[in-house]
């Protein structure tokens, strides 16, 4: 389970990064300010914001997907809408979208590749295991 100090540290980074950038830009040369703002905003939107808001520990179980964030929940494979692998330099990530009732669930976690990289959207070990379980459940429900 994710510890409370780790959660506090994540949100402290989320809030401290923009403040640090504003202080940094105050001392940055004026002719390069636009480049610095664009670079810092891209880094913030691609790396810091998603990892703080959507990061989770995910494991495949027989009953469903065990997801640990602030609390531990089990998401049945039938509730998973999208499970895709994404390469975001230098990480291989699993992006998971699920719907529990009317509430959407978004999770991002680290994954590892099965073979050599072929594309940006490539399934890793965890993505392959989840999608295989989803296929088995959908086939089972079709035969009922």
N, C-alpha and C positions, 0 to 999 in steps of 0.2 A: 504494500500500500504506500502511496505517496505520502511522505512525511510533511507535517505542517511547516517546518523551517524551509523545506525545499519549495513549497508553494509560495511562501512569503518572499523568498529570494527571487523566484521567477517574476512575480509581480513588481518587485522592487526594480529589477532590470528593465521591465516593460515601462516603468515610469521614469527611471533615471536616464535611460538612453536619450530621449528627446531633450532633456535638460542639459545633458553633457554635450549634445550636438550644438545646442544654442550657445553654450559657453565656448565651444571649439570654433564656431563660425564667427564669433566676436573677434577672435584673434587671427582668423584666416585672411589671406590677401583678398581684397575686394574683386579682383578680376577672375578669381577661381571660385567664387561663392556659389554660383549656379551649379557648377559641376559637383561641388561638395554636397549641396542640398539634394540633388538628384541621386547621387550615389548613396548617401545616408538614408534617404527615404526608401530606396529600393531594398537596401539591406534590412531595414526595419520591417518593411512589409513582407519580404520573402523569408526571413529567418527568425527574427525576434517575435513578432506578433503571432504567427501561427504556432510556433513551438510553445509559447506561454499559454495561449488560449486553448489549443486543441491537442496538446501532447497527452498521450496515455500509454500505459503498459498494456499490451494486448497478448493474449495467449489463446490457442485453440483447445477447446475441451469437447467432450462428447455431447454435452447439453447445449453448447453454443460458444460464443466468443466471450472470454473472460476479460473484462476491461477494467483497469484500475486507474482511477483519477483521484479525486478527493475521497470517493468511496468506491467499493468494488461492486460491479454489476455484471450480470450475464445477459448477453444479447443473443437471442435465438438466431440461427442462420437465416431463417425465413424473413426476419426484419431488416436484414442488410440489403440496402439498395445498390450501392456501388462500393467495390473494393478494387483499387488499382494501385500499381506500383509506379512511383515517379522518381526520377533522378534529379535531385537538386544539389548542385555541386557543393561539397563532395559526398553528399549523403544519398543512399538509396532509401526511400520512404514508402510507407504504406499509408494511403489516404482512404479512409473508411467513412461512408455515409450510411446511416441507418435511420429508420423512423420507428419510434416507440410511441404509439398512440398518435397524438398530434405534435409531439416534440421531435424535431430532428436531432440526430446525434452525429457529430463530426469528430473524428479522431485521427491523429497523425502519430505514427511511431516509426522507429527505425526498422529496416528489413535488410536481408542479405540476398545477394543474387545467387541463382542456381548455376549459371554459366557465365560466359563473357558478355559484356554489355553490347547490345545491338541497337537500342533506341532509348529515348528519354522515358517513354512509358513502357517499362518492362516489368513483368511480374517477378517478384522475389520469392523466397521460400514461404514466407507467411501468407503472401497474397495467393500463391498457388494452393496452399493448404485450405485457406478459407473458401476460395472459389470452387475447389473440388467438393468440399462439404456442401456448399450451396447447390451445386449441380446434383449431387446425390439426393438431397432433400427435395428438390423440385421434381426429379424423376420419380421419387417415391410418392409424392403427392399427386402426380399425374396418373399413376397406376392405381390409385385408390378408387 
